[in-house]
């Protein structure tokens, strides 16, 4: 019994003297406002493409698909891509986009980015323009609006199901 009390005393003493190093993350109205202000400031510098325009490019040639200089890129997290994505898109996560885009697109190619609702693709498109890419677009409203416009569900392979 003495050993149990001694262990509890030591644990309590150590806990009082060690400050927790884990901080919780929260989005406060002030931080959300700064982010919204930042993304709103980018809207005038980035071109958009509607879902209809995206579909027109994807279906431009029924036999061969979109032109070789057209790139529809999903920049969401890998788990989001695995759940669903637009047919014809390729995955290139936001974390490696700027580094790896040169392996699939030239600075003069048409690059269309999308995320779930728009802000991530907006920031990424701005970065690509700063890197010298000339024809960078984002899908207006992201995947959420694309799905809402067409009333479809996309399966993991990216095929539209009616």
N, C-alpha and C positions, 0 to 999 in steps of 0.2 A: 504494500500500500504506500509506503514511503517513496518508493521508486516512481510510482504513478504520479504522486503529487509533485515530486521534484521535476519530472518531465514536463508536466503542465506549466509549472512555474517558469522553467527555462523557455518554453515555447512562447508564453505570454510576454516575457521580458524581451526576447528577441524581436517579436512582432511589434512591440512598442517603439523600438529603437531603429528599425529599418523602415524607411519611407517607401511606399509603393512606387515603382517606376513606370507602371502602366497608366497611361492617360486614356480616357475614353474620348472618342471622336463624336462630335455632334455638329449638325448643320444648324447654325443659328440664323435668325432672319438677317443679321448683318452680313454674315459670310455668303448666304444665298443671294443677297442683293448685290454684292460685289461680283459674284459669278455671273448673275443675270446681266448686270451692267456691262461686264466684259464681253460676253457673247453677243449682246445686242450691238455693241460697237463694231463687231466684225461682220454683221449682216450686210452692211453696205459694200463690203469689199469682196464678198464671195458670191459667185453665181449659183443659181439653183436650177434644178431640173425636176419637172413634175413626174409623177408615176407614169403618166401616158407617154412622155418623152423617153423615159427609161425603157418602157416596153417596146416602143418603136425601134430603139437601137438594138434591143435584144432580139427582136423578130425581123430585123432588117433583111436578112437573107435566110429563109427557112431551111436551106440545105446546109449552110456553113455557119450560121449564127452571126453575132455582131462583127463589125470590122476589126481587123487586128490592132488598129490604133485606138480602140475603145475599151476602157477598163472599168468595170463596175466592181467596187471594192467594199467589202464589209469590214469595218474597223472595230466591231464590238469585241467583247471578250469571247474566248473559245467556246465556253459553255453556251453562250447566246447563239453563236454560229451553228453549233451542233443541234440546237433545238429547232431552228428554222432560219432560212435566208432566201433572198430573192434569186430566182433561177438565173443562171448565167453569171452570178457574182463569184468572185474569188475572195478568199480570206487572207487578210493581211492586218493583223492586230495593230491598234493605235500605238502600242509600245515600240513597234519595230517599223512602222510605216515609213517614216522619213529615211531610215537606213536602207530598207529593202526595196523600196518602190523602183529604184533604178534597174533592178533585175528584171522587171516586167514592163516598164513604161519609159518612153522617151519624154523629155521635157515638152515636146510639141503634141504628144498624144492627148486624147480626151480621157480625163480621169474623173470618175464619178464616185464619190464617197457616200456611205450611209452608216448610221448608227441606229439606235432604237428610236430616238425622237429628234435629233438634230444637233445638240450642242457639241458633242464629241467630234462629229464630222465637220462642224463649222470651224472649230479650233484647228483641226488637222488640215483642212483645206487652206486656211490662212498660212499655216506653216509651209505647205507645199508651194504656195504662190511665192513666198519669201525665198524658197530654194530655187526658184526659176521655172517651175511648171506653169505653162501658159494657159491651158484649158482645163481648169479644175472646177468641178461642180459638186454640189451636195444634193442628195435627194430631198426635196421639200418635205419636211415633217418626218423624215426618216422612215424606218420600216413600219412604225405604227400607222402613219398616214397611208403609206402604200397599201398595207393590208386593209385599212378601212375603206379606201377608195374602191378597191376591187372586190371587197366582201369575200376574200379567200383566206384559207389557211395554208400555210406553207409547211410541208413536211421536212424532216431532217435532210433529205436529199435535195431540197430546194424545188421540188415539183409542186405546181399549184394544184390543189384539190378543190373541186367545185362543191 
